[in-house]
């Protein structure tokens, strides 16, 4: 039997898809200060969408960084309260030349919406809003109490979120958080994310002198900054692919038998994964499977490096400066602050002769997150997904980071249930990011069914 | 007794300096195709300067690359003929933020002309032209037969010069070549360059896949291109600072006792050199002194490297592409083609797992050059310098490369005597390049005296 909410969503598919494309046209790149106006447009757009969906209390609140959109629809004291988390910001788009169509001119090809932010995560959050809208238009109210928090700094590590949560603890109180930021293991493989990695970010700025020099007059006798940087970067890992920073693994929880079994339960095709990644090969820390590496082992990644001449042709210069951007993905019980200190010490200890370096920490460190497997919100999500997919959802982890999850635990004492629809090959953070039109529609139906299930199972 | 030529140069100092500044205003950056018009302006400017100086036969000749300016003033069959070589092109100017004043808005501060190309080498060549002008205006002709060749591709390795020399062999016939591209050991230390290094240039383009990836979803399980590039670059040298490319040193002539004595004879202050280089330290191949490294040992230099995210802040990306620009400085008897082949093989043999790479050779390889110490042109230059500086000029080498020198030997059978006035701290190829006003004036006087000496000593 099709519910009124389902029928409403069915009848408004075109308008809802149009709104999605509209949302994607806003280049809300949080990493680039030049996009300030676009970030603010995206916040305002999100707030208006909530208001038009029927949410009575909606505000765009300033922070030290980009604004946070909050909303609240209190229905009854005996109903469970869910705080629905997401972000309206997106990743930068370079290298632009690898995009088939412009990142902020969304288009639909082969049942997919292409555009920066389509999968990560404007489609998911808009589906939540449209689910609420369906309740508002058909029943006059949602089946549970809902609050909303949509930030604009997830892609830069949520630096303003901790202070924001601390100062708005009261209005954000909830039984648990629903995060719409994440995905499914596959189009026919429902899954729920119960573990996320933490994050620590830094930049190394290395110098070998104060000026670039003629490589003929000086190159044989002075240090070369790009070469020194390459040597330093090479010291970060050993030959087996392990991170060679002293102390890096000291607090890492080794995988238990249960952990290995849970990871093993998720179907995984190495060659299919490699092919989706469009990578020449799969490589990583020795002693662990690809899935264990992705889901449960910490990493140190070089996100970018540069130094010296990048123009066309040749330039016989000995450069004096070189730079690297680095992020670490962390697992329980690594602490971002500890890891950053260890890297700083490693850099100081491993500088090649004649090189000096400064390490700059980027804001937005995040602790790793793990959800108790018996959490009632998780159980309700399992029930809901089972009814849509006709099979038990897998419990999975993600190598990704949602800093908010650890912060909700720390600041609100609330666990986070992640329910979202991005697919592994959606090319989040990469050129040609996409989201399936069918998943966008399914998401709104699943969220509405989830709210109904929560109303039944968590009523006090 | 002051000669008529000397008096002419004295009387025209202001106009000659103004012409120098005018020449420097042309941003003739040969490495950047976008500067095509400026390159052609510089060629035309050079040709006009020759014509206005009195040179009867002047032409701007096209090549497959940038044009070459040639000129000829034939005086008498029994006079020696000197082909005067130089280049009107300049190096790129980045990093632009390290320039005190804009590179193509030359200014005079503390007796120095600042601007890209001031030392390397518009000042030197213009001084030659002004010396010829002084003879033309005072004696109606120069004391020897002179031809001129001014190319626009020296800073990119003179790729068009070999074919040009081959097809214009007749008009370029000469007793020897005078190169005005080089310098003196110090303001009070006259020197003549009798050895130059060769050059081989290439770019390594490394990939680990076909798309950049989310470092959380993929980073732990796929190769990282910047990291792979750093590992590859680190393999190019061993811990003692020697190039670790197999076979790199096979054809290198070890330094003889005479070589070491000649190098040792040139005064050299390590700390002063380091300070002029603004380098944190001096480092290089073990087993050799700083001067031996600079003048007589081959190198592999990283001129630039880049890959992944270079913007502000952080981006959690696993980049799939990284690049390095590399030049080698070569010594007798290394062959550029051999060295490039060895590097290609090394790259293929040292790629980290999951990485692929292509090596692109840049045109403009150059063989190393050495001048016979008893060459009559060299002797005449020694006599001339002795009379101006009151001391015997030192015979020195340069770590730099003038590809033309080897080409003149190969194509014209002509040796090259280098007589020029750049100083070691003139910051050639670097920000804030400068040339002393007094050296610009001295240069014209020395070149005119050199021509007179040649007329006396080399007359048939």
Interface residues (C-beta under 8 A of the other chain):
Chain A: X31 X32 X33 X91 X92 X94 X95 X98 X155 X156 X157 X197 X199 X201 X207 X208 X209 X210 X211 X212 X213 X214 X215 X216 X217 X218 X219 X220 X221 X222 X223 X224 X226 X227 X229 X230 X231 X233 X234 X236 X237 X273 X274 X277 X278 X279 X280 X281 X282 X283 X284 X285 X290 X293 X294 X297 X299 X301 X302 X303 X304 X305 X306 X307 X308 X309 X310 X311 X312 X313 X314 X315 X316 X317 X318 X319 X320 X321 X322 X323 X324 X325 X327 X329 X353 X354 X355 X356 X362 X364 X398 X399 X400 X401 X424 X427 X428 X429 X430 X431 X432
Chain B: X31 X32 X33 X91 X92 X94 X95 X98 X155 X156 X157 X197 X199 X201 X203 X207 X208 X209 X210 X211 X212 X213 X214 X215 X216 X217 X218 X219 X220 X221 X222 X223 X224 X226 X227 X229 X230 X231 X233 X234 X236 X237 X273 X274 X277 X278 X279 X280 X281 X282 X283 X284 X285 X290 X293 X294 X297 X299 X301 X302 X303 X304 X305 X306 X307 X308 X309 X310 X311 X312 X313 X314 X315 X316 X317 X318 X319 X320 X321 X322 X323 X324 X325 X327 X329 X353 X354 X355 X356 X362 X364 X398 X399 X400 X401 X424 X427 X428 X429 X430 X431 X432
